[in-house]
Amino acid sequence: MAHIIKGRKFANVQGDFVVFLIGMRVNNFWKIHKWLPVAMAMPGMIKELYKNPEYGFLGERSWFGRISISVQYWRSFEHLEAYAKNKDLEHFPAWKAFNQKARQSGVVGVWHETYKVSAGSYENIYVNMPIFGLGKASEYSKTGAINEADGIHEYASGRLNK
């Protein structure tokens, strides 16, 4: 079980960063041979990214079900795009295989959303939680800090730089 940090905390990341949401939706459970390879591709990518911090990956958290989602944090859009296009890394062959074997069938859908976040234009709060989300990514990548949400940081407006 994850260690619960009591109290109110917030994460502060140095500089700009990217939030990348990526996922898949199983549209036909019975055609497992089409959607399982898509689902099995992500763990290898995540493992590769954690092993290579120079790729600009800051961290992630995934949830699995009919609709699966991975919330990822990246140092920059340029890092994310370079990883996605690198033919020698895990993503590119997985994307190619999806396009060749599953895309036209409609058995599985994939999606992503990318958000460029400017320094100080976000806020977060973690109350009686393990280190999570942006806080976990900033701790792993050493790009930020977990702080007490008190004083001027007690409310959302104080955690946003204006």
Secondary structure, DSSP 8 states (H G I E B T S, - for coil): ----EEEEEEEEESS-EEEEEEEEEES-TT-HHHHHHHHHHHHHHHHHHHH-GGG-EEEEEEE-SSEEEEEEEES-HHHHHHHHH-TTSSHHHHHHHHHHHTGGG-SEEEEEEEEEE-TTS----EEEE-S-HHHHHHHHHTSEEEEE--GGGSSHHHHS--
